[in-house]
Amino acid sequence: MMKASTSTLVQPLPSLQRAFDIGRAGSLPASPQISQLIGGASAAKSLMSASDGSLNLFGVHITAEGRAILNMAIAMSLHYLGYSLARPSSLSLFTSSTTGFSKSSAFPLAMAFVSPMSLLLLMGYGKELDTYGPRIALRNTTFYCAMVLTISAGLIQNLSNSGFSYRQFPLVKAIVGILFVFRESYVQLLTSQMWSFMVSVSTPAQSATWFAPISGLTSVTSALAGFWVSKLTTKIGLTGVMAGAGLSLIASILFSDKAYSLSDKVNAFLEIEYTILFLDVYKLR
């Protein structure tokens, strides 16, 4: 796919411009002939700004692909933020003598169930993908994971206060055990979908440039969560932190949906641009 450009356009921030100029399939600027076929460079640039989701921000032109990757990177950082909140809180609940299991054999036993749980989640994701496609599958799986974390937090809070049990086995322990295994399983399910999207809208060269900083962004958010978790636990408790992890996943849905919306705009623009190009070439004949 070729993108029209103009040599007379002033680039006030050339280094940032190059960084954000993630083009369609790594294309080079359009040749003069192609620019003329689609109405000239200025006309093509105007059409792109209006149709495909590109944006001029402080003099820096960010293509729709760049914005899509940026939104998905933010979604993934929120996902890891939530995971970094859920991990210590679920571990503390699991090892607690009141809500969890104090025996040393409980931890390796729980870890043995992680692979089967991951397989079940993968099968559920495959069904969502076949039925609704990647966009809805990511939205649904993220929402389901958020609901599991949030609802489990509420149940643990209530059951730990009531002490309700079934045949002398406290139900809160069962929920904490299942939650611990689920938390170890869901993280890769969501991460793989987000990376898959970013790979699909970028070239290998762009991936080599951008994926390391994106990984750094997720590391920063994880570190921030680790810094906050002790303070949050003091204020809202372990179950409150777990509910906060669910809310972080809900927030990530907004950004992942925005990323897919921008990708759809690119596809719609490509259809229009190819149609115009075909018609103009046909007229020249």
FENQUI-V336489 format. One record per residue. N is the residue number from 1. RES is the residue in three letters. NEAR is the number of other ideal C-beta (glycine too) atoms within 12 Angstrom. D_FIRST is the distance of its C-alpha to the first C-alpha in whole Angstrom. Layout:
[[N,RES,NEAR,D_FIRST] [N,RES,NEAR,D_FIRST]]
//
This chain:
[[1,MET,29,0] [2,MET,26,4] [3,LYS,35,7] [4,ALA,37,10] [5,SER,28,13] [6,THR,20,17] [7,SER,13,19] [8,THR,9,22] [9,LEU,17,21] [10,VAL,11,23] [11,GLN,21,22] [12,PRO,14,26] [13,LEU,18,25] [14,PRO,15,23] [15,SER,12,23] [16,LEU,18,22] [17,GLN,24,19] [18,ARG,18,18] [19,ALA,21,19] [20,PHE,30,18] [21,ASP,32,14] [22,ILE,36,12] [23,GLY,33,9] [24,ARG,34,6] [25,ALA,20,7] [26,GLY,22,8] [27,SER,23,6] [28,LEU,16,9] [29,PRO,22,10] [30,ALA,29,9] [31,SER,16,12] [32,PRO,17,15] [33,GLN,16,14] [34,ILE,27,11] [35,SER,27,12] [36,GLN,20,15] [37,LEU,27,14] [38,ILE,34,13] [39,GLY,22,16] [40,GLY,21,16] [41,ALA,27,15] [42,SER,19,17] [43,ALA,22,17] [44,ALA,34,13] [45,LYS,28,14] [46,SER,18,17] [47,LEU,26,15] [48,MET,37,13] [49,SER,23,16] [50,ALA,18,18] [51,SER,24,15] [52,ASP,37,13] [53,GLY,32,16] [54,SER,34,15] [55,LEU,25,19] [56,ASN,25,21] [57,LEU,18,23] [58,PHE,13,26] [59,GLY,17,24] [60,VAL,23,21] [61,HIS,34,18] [62,ILE,31,17] [63,THR,41,13] [64,ALA,39,14] [65,GLU,43,13] [66,GLY,38,15] [67,ARG,33,18] [68,ALA,42,17] [69,ILE,43,18] [70,LEU,33,21] [71,ASN,35,22] [72,MET,47,22] [73,ALA,38,24] [74,ILE,31,27] [75,ALA,41,27] [76,MET,43,28] [77,SER,35,30] [78,LEU,38,32] [79,HIS,45,32] [80,TYR,36,34] [81,LEU,39,36] [82,GLY,45,38] [83,TYR,42,38] [84,SER,33,40] [85,LEU,43,42] [86,ALA,47,43] [87,ARG,30,43] [88,PRO,28,47] [89,SER,43,48] [90,SER,42,48] [91,LEU,30,49] [92,SER,28,52] [93,LEU,40,53] [94,PHE,39,53] [95,THR,24,55] [96,SER,25,57] [97,SER,17,61] [98,THR,20,61] [99,THR,37,57] [100,GLY,30,56] [101,PHE,26,58] [102,SER,15,60] [103,LYS,14,60] [104,SER,10,59] [105,SER,11,58] [106,ALA,23,56] [107,PHE,21,53] [108,PRO,12,52] [109,LEU,16,53] [110,ALA,33,50] [111,MET,21,48] [112,ALA,16,48] [113,PHE,23,47] [114,VAL,25,44] [115,SER,16,42] [116,PRO,17,43] [117,MET,28,42] [118,SER,24,39] [119,LEU,16,39] [120,LEU,20,40] [121,LEU,31,37] [122,LEU,23,34] [123,MET,16,36] [124,GLY,23,36] [125,TYR,32,32] [126,GLY,18,31] [127,LYS,17,33] [128,GLU,25,31] [129,LEU,23,28] [130,ASP,13,29] [131,THR,13,30] [132,TYR,17,28] [133,GLY,17,24] [134,PRO,30,23] [135,ARG,30,23] [136,ILE,22,27] [137,ALA,31,28] [138,LEU,39,27] [139,ARG,34,29] [140,ASN,28,32] [141,THR,39,33] [142,THR,41,32] [143,PHE,28,35] [144,TYR,27,37] [145,CYS,40,37] [146,ALA,35,38] [147,MET,24,41] [148,VAL,36,42] [149,LEU,44,43] [150,THR,30,44] [151,ILE,23,46] [152,SER,40,48] [153,ALA,38,49] [154,GLY,23,51] [155,LEU,30,52] [156,ILE,42,53] [157,GLN,26,55] [158,ASN,18,57] [159,LEU,27,58] [160,SER,28,59] [161,ASN,16,61] [162,SER,13,63] [163,GLY,16,63] [164,PHE,19,63] [165,SER,14,63] [166,TYR,13,63] [167,ARG,8,66] [168,GLN,9,66] [169,PHE,15,63] [170,PRO,26,61] [171,LEU,23,58] [172,VAL,34,56] [173,LYS,33,56] [174,ALA,25,54] [175,ILE,34,52] [176,VAL,39,51] [177,GLY,34,51] [178,ILE,29,48] [179,LEU,44,46] [180,PHE,40,47] [181,VAL,31,45] [182,PHE,37,42] [183,ARG,43,41] [184,GLU,29,41] [185,SER,33,39] [186,TYR,41,36] [187,VAL,34,35] [188,GLN,26,33] [189,LEU,37,32] [190,LEU,41,30] [191,THR,32,29] [192,SER,24,27] [193,GLN,40,25] [194,MET,45,24] [195,TRP,28,23] [196,SER,26,21] [197,PHE,35,19] [198,MET,38,18] [199,VAL,22,17] [200,SER,24,15] [201,VAL,39,13] [202,SER,33,13] [203,THR,23,12] [204,PRO,12,16] [205,ALA,14,16] [206,GLN,31,15] [207,SER,23,18] [208,ALA,14,20] [209,THR,20,20] [210,TRP,30,21] [211,PHE,25,22] [212,ALA,14,26] [213,PRO,20,26] [214,ILE,32,25] [215,SER,21,28] [216,GLY,17,30] [217,LEU,28,30] [218,THR,34,31] [219,SER,19,34] [220,VAL,20,35] [221,THR,30,35] [222,SER,29,37] [223,ALA,17,39] [224,LEU,22,40] [225,ALA,32,41] [226,GLY,24,43] [227,PHE,16,45] [228,TRP,24,45] [229,VAL,33,46] [230,SER,17,50] [231,LYS,16,50] [232,LEU,29,49] [233,THR,23,51] [234,THR,12,54] [235,LYS,13,53] [236,ILE,22,52] [237,GLY,24,53] [238,LEU,37,51] [239,THR,37,50] [240,GLY,27,49] [241,VAL,40,46] [242,MET,46,45] [243,ALA,32,45] [244,GLY,35,43] [245,ALA,45,40] [246,GLY,40,40] [247,LEU,28,39] [248,SER,39,36] [249,LEU,44,35] [250,ILE,28,35] [251,ALA,27,33] [252,SER,40,30] [253,ILE,37,29] [254,LEU,23,29] [255,PHE,33,26] [256,SER,44,24] [257,ASP,28,24] [258,LYS,28,23] [259,ALA,40,20] [260,TYR,37,19] [261,SER,23,19] [262,LEU,34,17] [263,SER,35,15] [264,ASP,23,16] [265,LYS,30,15] [266,VAL,35,11] [267,ASN,25,11] [268,ALA,21,13] [269,PHE,30,11] [270,LEU,28,8] [271,GLU,17,11] [272,ILE,22,12] [273,GLU,33,10] [274,TYR,20,9] [275,THR,16,13] [276,ILE,26,13] [277,LEU,27,11] [278,PHE,16,13] [279,LEU,16,16] [280,ASP,22,16] [281,VAL,16,16] [282,TYR,11,19] [283,LYS,10,21] [284,LEU,12,21] [285,ARG,7,22]]
//
